[in-house]
């Protein structure tokens, strides 16, 4: 596919890095230095210029573009550049839009103005945080097959029902249809078999239906109901905090936001009448004690500085907060999460990139590619991929136990209509099945690639 990316910021560069591996990518940015750096780092074309000028878009061959992605720092520039690109025959356009002022106009922009997709990284980050707070024991949760399959990451604690449990005994012990498909033990990443024995300290990745996942958390923790988040403190009152507070109130959670900027506090208090807004410095330890932050069931650190969020999260954990969520954008700091034993890391940048990549893969499907969803986990060492079985292949209708699946690969779930199947040896793949595969390998573009 021919793809144009406007904006050489963090999201633009992350998209270029991934998309340039398979597609013809052209980047546009006013900053010539940023363009030159991108050209040197990736196999792309680069144009230094204003994306609102038609001659710049003509130079980028916008009329031949399968996809035009606008991710500059300005919502207005992103929207307007998409409208111009669409009029100049770009097939599909994606705009990153962050301002809450545009929320009520998203449907109009998509249906009337022809913008294919509007991405709001702050709203999406809030969704992910809310999802994690619904399952306090989870580190992270992803969804496949239009929400019918959950992929959860948890850490096994000492004394847990899972400690010293062989995977072959898991279903019988819990009486649930769940599958543990990857285990991180220290620096080692393992695709386990039935003989594998879980240990305290392991991080496990498991798949199940939404209802089975809820029952799983109840089974592994006798105090599940008591651990449900009933109160949360958000340190930092930016856009993510605004969207998250709305969702938590709907969940019945008591919310407090600590924000240092007086003008922003006034805006939040006008928009969020059920939220306690405290105008104070959330990085001041005395303020945190005065506001009784450590008495909350959950603390979410949402300041604009990654290092502050990490330090505040460590402080909250040290002072006994059960669930801590940290907003971090820099990949080098995200990779420190295991070293520092942080609970849950949320990256708006990564969420935005993944959402756009899923759209790109959906468009590839019409060209014969059958990857629907892809998540990179454990610092990109693990991939969870959703495939669609589109045609009759030699592996269709054959019991899984008779197929030779490559090492480092596990078929984690099969969705057939509204039915979720946790696969066993006698199960078979059928046309139109949605199949989730977990692997330590990379570069799979077709389900047939997983078989020898």
N, C-alpha and C positions, 0 to 999 in steps of 0.2 A: 504493500500500500504506500501511496505518497502522502506524507503527513507534514503539516506545517505547525510548528510550535512558536507561539509569540510570548516572549518573556524568558530571560536567562536567569531567573531567580532559582531558589532551591527546588521548587516543584518542576519548573521547566527543565532544569539540568537533570533531575532524577528521571523524568520522562524520556529525555533524549538518550540517556544511558541505556535504558531498557529497550526502547522502541527502535533504536538504531541497529540493534542486533538482527532484526528481521525486516525492517522497513526502510524506505527512502525518506530521510528526515531532513527538513530545512528549518533552521531557527532564525527568528527575527528579533532584534533588540536594538535600542538606540545606542547602547554602550558598545563601541567597537572592541574594547578590551575584553569584555565578556564574551562576545561572539568569537573572537580569535582563540580564547581559552577553550571554548566549547569545541571548536573545529579541531584543535590540537588533541583534545581528550577523546573525542568520539568520531565515528565515521559518518559525518553529517556535512551538509551545506550550510553556510551561514551568511546572513545579510544584515549589515548594520544600517538601520533606518527606522522610520516611523511607520508602525503597522497600520496607521490610519490613512496613509497616502497610497493611492491606487497604483502609482508607478512602482512602489516597493513591493506590493502584493503581486503585481504583474511579473516582476523580476523573480519572485518566488514561485511562479507558475501556479497561482492560486486556482486557476480554472481547471487544473488537472488534479487538484488535491482531493483525496478521498476523505481526509479529515483535517480540520483546522481547529487548533487548540489554543485558546487565549488565556494565559495564566500570569499576566502582569500584575503589579501591585494595585492597579486601579480597576474597580468594578466597571466604571463607565467606559474605559478604554477596552476592556474585554468584551463588553456587550456590543459596543459600536463596531469594533473590528470584526466581530462575528457577523454582524448585519452586512457590512461591506463585503466581506468574503463570500457570504451567501449570495449576494447580488452579482458577484463576479464568478459564480458557478462552482464554488466549493461545495462538495456533496453533503458533508456533515460538519457541524460546528459545535464546539464545547467551550463554555465560558465559566471561569471561576468567579463566583459572586459571593461576597462575604457580608455585605451590609444587610442588617435586618429590614431596612427600608424596602428592599426588593423582594422580600418574602412573598407578599401577596400578589406579586406580578409574575412569578415564575411560570405559572401555567400559560399566561398570556404571551410571555416571551417565547415559550416553547411552541405553542400552537399557532399563534398569529404572526410571530416574527421569524419562525423557522429555525430557532436555535435548538439543536438536537438535545443538548444536555446542559443543565446548570449545576455546577458543583459548589457546594458551600462547605469548606473544610471545617469551619467552627461548629456548624450544626451536626456534621457527620462525626466529629470528634466527641461532641456531647452525647450522641447516640451510643457510641462505643463505651463511653464512661458509664452511662446509665445501665447498659447491658452488663457491665462488670459488677456494678453495685447491686444488681438483682441477684447475682451469685457471689456473695462476699468471699467464698473460698476460692473462686476462680482468679487466675492471673490474667487470663485473656479468653475471649470467646469469639469465634468466627462462625459464619453461617453459609451453608451451601443449599443447592436445590430449592431456591426461593424460600429459604427459611425453614425447610423441613428437616434439615440436618444441622446439628450444632457440633462444632469442634472446640473443645474446651482444654485449657492448659491449667493444671493445678500442681501444687507442690505437696508431696506426702510428708506428713508430720509424724514425729515419734508417737507411738501409741495408736496410730490410725488403724482402722480395720484393714487398710490396704498394706500396711507394713508387714513384710515377710510373706506376702501372699503370692502364690504362683498364678500366672494369668489363666492357666487352664481351669482354675477353681473360681475365677472371678464371677462368672454368670451364676454359678450355683450358690456362691456365698451371698451375693446381692440380690439374686432372683430378678435380674434386669438384663435387657438386651443392650449392652454397651461393649465397645471395643477400644482397648488401649492400643494405639497404633504407633506411638513413638515414645521413647523414654530418654531423657537427658540426665545422665549421671556424671556429675562433675563436668569435665570437658568432653566426655564420650557421648555420642548420639547414637541410639540403638533403635532399629526396627525389630521389635521383640517377637519371639514365638511363644507357644503355649507353655514351654518349660521355664520361661523367664520369671524370676522372683523379684518382686518390687521391694524397695528398701526406703526407709525414712530418708528424706533429703532429695529423693528423685523428683524430677519434674516430668509429669506425664501429659501426653496429648491424647485425648480420647474423643470418639464420636458416638452420638446417640441422637434419638429424636428429642425434641424440646421437652416433652413430658417425661421421658426416661431420664433426661439430664436433671430435671428438678428432683425426681425420686432418688437419683444417684447421690445428690448432695445431701438429701435427708438421711440416706443410709450411712454415709461415711461420717456424719456428724450428728450425734445425739442432740447437740445444742443448735441444730440448724435454725430452728424458729427463733431462738434467742439471738442468733448471729445476724438475723435479717437487719439491714440498715434502716434505722428509724430516724436518725439525725445525721446531717452532713454539714461540714464547714468547707466552703470554697474560698481559698486564699487567692485573690486576684479576681477582679470584676469585669474582665473583658468579654468578648463575644461568646466564647465557649461557656463561660460561667452563666451568661444570660440564658442561652439555650438549655444548658444542663439544669439550671434552677427550675425552669418551666417543666421539664420532664420529671424531675424528682418530686415536685409538688403533686403532680398527677399520680405518682407512685405512692403518695401518702407520707413522704419523707419530710421532716422538719429541716429547713435549709437556712443557713446563715452565710452571707458573703462578706468577706473582709476586703475592702478596697481603699487604697490610700488617696486616690484622686477625688476631691470633694464634688466636682462637677459630674463625674461618672456615677458617684453614689446617688446623687439627686436623680439622674436619668434612670438608674436601676430601681430606685424606690418608687418612681412614677409608673414604671412598667411591670414591676413585680410586687404587687401589694401584699402577697402572702409570705414574702421572704424578709428575714431580718437582715438589714443592711448596716454594717458597721464601718464608719469612715475612720480607718486607722492603718498603721503600717504593719502589714501581715508578716513582715520579716523580723519584727521585734519580738524577742522571746517573752519579754514582760507583757506585751500586748496579747500574745497568744495565751498566756496564763490568765490574764485578766478577762479575756473573752471566753475562757473555759473551753478552748479548742480541743484539748486532749480528752475531754469528756464525751466528745462526739463519737458515733459509731464509725464514721468515715471522714477522712480529710482528703480533699482534692486540691493539689497545688497547681495553680493556673496563672502564675505571673508570666511576664514576657521574657524572663531570663531563665534559661535551662538550669544553670548552676544553682540559682535560688530555689527553684522547684525541687531539685534533688536534695539540697541541704534541709529544706523545710520538711520534706517527706521523711528523711532519716530522723529528724527531731521528733516528728509525730510518732514514728514507730518506737523510738526510744522511750517515749512517754506513754506507751501502752495503747495507742489507737489501733483497733483491730484491722481496719481496711484503709489503705493509703493508695491513692492513684496520683501519678506524676505525669505532667505534660512535658514532653521533651521532643525537640525537633532534630537536634544534631545527632547524626548517626554514631559518631564517636562516643557520645555520652549514653546513647541508648544501649550500646554494647557493654556499658559498665553495670547494667542493672543486676546481673547475676553476682558480680563481685561485691556490690554494695547491698545485696539481698533486698532490693526494692520489690514491692508487691507487684503493681501493674503500671506499665509504661504506655502512655498514649501519645502518638505522634500525628498531629493534624496533617503534616506534610505527607507522611507515608499513607495515611488513609485516603487522601486526595489522589495520590499517584495510583493506588490500587483501584480506586473507583473508576478512574479514567482508563486504566489498563483493561479492566473488565469490559468496558464499553468497546474498546478496540478489539478485544477478542470476540465479542459478540458479532461485530461486523466481519471479522475474519471467518466466522462460522459459515456465513453465506458464500464464502469463497472456498469452502471445503475443510477448514480447520475446525476441529471439534472440541477445543478447550473452551469451556464456558467461564470458569472461575479459577484463579490461581492466587494462593497466599504464600508468601515467603515468611518462614518462622525461624526462631532460634538464630537470629542474626544472619538470615539468608542461607543457613545450612540445611534447612528442611523445607520441602515444598508440599503443599496440599493442593491437588489439582482436581477440578471437576470436568469430566468428559461427558459427551453425549454419544451414545452408540447410534450412529445414523444409518448404517447399512449392514446387510448380512455379511459377516466376516467369518474367517475360519475359527475364531474363538467364540462366536455366538452359539449358544445352545450346548456348550461343552461344560461339564461340571468343573468348577474351579480347581478341584484337587487333581484333575488330569491336565491342567494347563501348566506350562513351564514359565513361571513368573521370575523375572530377573531379581538378583539379590538387591537388598536395600529398598524394596518396594512392598507395599501392603495395600490391598484393596480394602478401604475402610468402610464403605457403605455403598448400597445400591438403592436408588429411588425409582420405583416403578409405579407411575401414576401417583396416587396418594399413599402408597405403601412404602415404608422404609424397611430395608432388609440389611441387617448386620450379617455380612456374608460368612457362610461356612462352606466346607468342602463340596457339598452336594449342590450348592446353588449355581445357577447358570446366568450368564448375561444374555439380555434380549435387546432387540432393536428398540430404540427410544428410551432405554434405561439411562438415568443419570448416575454416573459412577465417580465416586470420590477416591482418589489414589493418594497415599502419603509416601513420600520417597526422600531419601538422602541424595539421590541423583538429580541432575538438572538437564533441561533442554528437551523434555518430552512435549511433542506437539500433537501426537495422535495416540489413542489408546493402544494401538497395535505395538507401539514402541516399548511397552512394559513387558512384552512376552519375548522369550528366546525362540 
